[in-house]
Amino acid sequence: MMQRVVTIRPSALAALLHAPIVAIVSGATAQAQSADQLVGRWGLAAYFREADAAKVTAAARGFCNHPYVIARGPNGGVMLNQPDQPQKSEHVISSGFSGRTTIGPASDASGAKDREFVSFTPNQFVLRWREPAVGNRYGVMVFVRCGGR
């Protein structure tokens, strides 16, 4: 796993101790930086056991005959379904200090309905629900771009 070292401006306490604060942030994969990278037609499948990830990725490719369409939202995000909701709503991409990139409903700042990017390439990405109860129902979601880029 690749690690980055991030130096943070010293707080008042660190200044008193004459020591910079350093945090280790790990991240092995590139993360989506903009909604434009997600807009398109995707084959979608999900797995519940890590051992099934490769098989489910192949299955997602097969679902391009009935793709999940991610469209641009009215305010710059993307349109995705929330758990247990048949209609799509706008979701926004955000990055936390931990280096994790998430996507969640623009209307919900709590993060309870967010998904975390496990991996991202222009032609495939994997999302894991942050809320365990939702993840137990929907699994880890694999999106494979239909037609490639």
N, C-alpha and C positions, 0 to 999 in steps of 0.2 A: 504494500500500500504506500502510495506517495504521500509525503508530508510536506506541508508548507509552514514556515515560521512567520508569524505575524507579530510585529512589534507595535504595541499600543502606547499611546501617549501616557506618561506616568500620571496617576491620580495623585491627590494630595498626600495620601499615605505613602505611595511609592516614592514621591519626591522627598519625603522626610527620611525614608530609608536609603535614598540615593541609589535605587535599583530600578531599572526598567521592568515593566511587566511584559512577559513574553508568553504567547499562547501557541500551542501546537494545533494546527488544523489539518485534518487528514481528508483526502478526497482522491480517489483513484480514477474517476471518470469525469469527462466534461459534462456540464449541466446546461440545460436550455437557458439561453440568455434573453430570449424575446418570444413573444406570442407568435410572431411570424414563423418561427421554426416549428411550431406545432400545427399550424393551419394546414389542412389537407385531408386526404382520405386514408384511413388506417384499418388494417386488419387487427382485431382485438380479441384476446383470449386471456384467461387468468389461471393461476396455479395456487395451490395451498401448501405444497411441499416443494422445497428447493430442488429436490431430485427430479421434479417434473418440468423444470424451467425450459430445457432444450426442446422437449416434446411439445410444450405449449407454444413456444416461439414458432415452431414449424406449423402448428395448427393456426396461429394468428395469421400467417401468410395465406393460408387457405381461405380465410374469411374475407379476403379482398373482393370476392364476388358479391359480398353484402357488407360494404365498409362502414365503419364508424366515422362520421364526418365531423371534423373539428373546424369550426368557422371562427372568423374574427368576431369579437364581441363589440358592442356599440361604443365602449369606452376604452378600447385598446387591449383588452384581455382576450380570452378565447372562450367559446361556448362548450361546456361539458355538463354531464349529468351529475347531480349530487346523489348521495345514497338515498334509495327509496323514492326518488323523484323522476317521473317520466319525462318532464320537460327540462330542457337545458337552461343553464344560467351562466352568467359571466364569471370566469375564474381568472385570477391574476397570479403571476409567477413572482415569488419573493425568495430572497436569500437571507439566511440568518447568520449571526456571528460564528456559529459552529461550522459554517461552510456548507451546510445542507441547503439545497434548493427545494422549495415546496411550491405547490400550486393549490389554490383554494378559492372558495367563493369570495367574490369582491365584497359582498354584503356582510361577511362574517370575519371580523378581525380576531376572533378568539383562537382560530387555528384548529378547532375541533373537527372540521370536515376537510382538512387539508390532506393532500397526498404528497409524499416525499419522492423525489427523483432518485431511484436506485442507480440507474444508468441512463445515458443519453448519447445517441449519435444522430446524424441527420435522417437516417432511415429507420431508426428503432429507438424506443425508450420504454422504460419500466417504471411503474409507479407503485408505491406501497402506501396504504392508508395509515395515517398516524394514529387514528383511534382503533385500538385492538378489536373492539366489538364489530366495527364496520369491516375491518380486514378479515375477520372470521367469516363474514357473510359473502364478501366479494373477492377475496384473495388478492394476490399480487398481480397487477394488470400489465400485460405485455402489448405494446402497440408496434406494429410493423407497417411502414409506409407502403401503400399500394402504388406500384409503378416506379418506386425509387425516385431519387432526386438527381 
